[in-house]
Amino acid sequence: MRKEVERLNRHRFFRIHDRFWTMLWHALARGLMMGLGTVVGATVLLSTLVWALSQIELLPIVGEWAREISDIVQSDRNGN
């Protein structure tokens, strides 16, 4: 049992989290990356969804609505 506890204490996770400031830094970095990943992922997902909806011309209401959104985004991108 003693050998296993010593082995566990030498594990990288416990060595990183044995100091308060190191643990705080890792938690902050993890939170920043999670927030950035969420924003980038949502942006990609929504832009792909809007683009796919703008390509649909079978459903007139959805296709027109998506085309209007696409036109608004394009006009904002061009600065109009």
N, C-alpha and C positions, 0 to 999 in steps of 0.2 A: 504494500500500500504506500509506503514511504517513497519507493522508487517512482511510482506512478504520479504522486503529488509533485515530486521534484521535476519529473518529465513535463508535467502540465505547467508548472511555473516557468519552465524554460521556453514554453510555446510563444511564438511571435505575438499573438494577440495579447497575452498577459504582459509581455515586455513593453509593448507599445502603450498599453493603458495603465501602466503602473504609476505614471506621473499625471497630475491634474492638468497641467498646461498642454501636455502632449495629447491627452484625451480630448480636451476642449478644442484644440486645433483640428484634430481629425473629425470631430463632430461638426464643426463649422464648415470644413471643406466638403464633407459629405452632404450637408444641408444645401450648400451653394450649388453643388453639382446636381443634386436632385431637383432643385428649383429650375436650374437652367435646362436640364433635360426635359422637364415637364413642359416648359414654355416652348422649346424648340419642337418637341414632339407634337404638341397641340397645334402649333402653327403649320407644320407639315401636313398633319392629318386634316385640318380644316381646309387648307388651300387645295389639297388633293380632292376633298369632298366637293368643294365648290366648283373646281374645274370639271370633275366628273359629271356633276349635275348640269353644268353649262353645255356639256356635250350631248345631253339627252334631248332629243327633239321629238321623241315619240309621244311624250306627255306634254302638251302645249303649255299648261299652266306652270309646271315645274321647270320646263326648259326656258320659258320666258323669264321667270323669276330668277333663275340661276344666271341667265344671260345679262339681266340687269345688274346683278351683283358683280359679275365679271366686268361689265362696262364701268361701273363705279370704281372698282379697284384699279382698272387700267387707267381711267382718267385721273385718279389720285396719284398714280405712279408717274404719269406724264406731267403732273403739275397743273392740270386744267381745273 
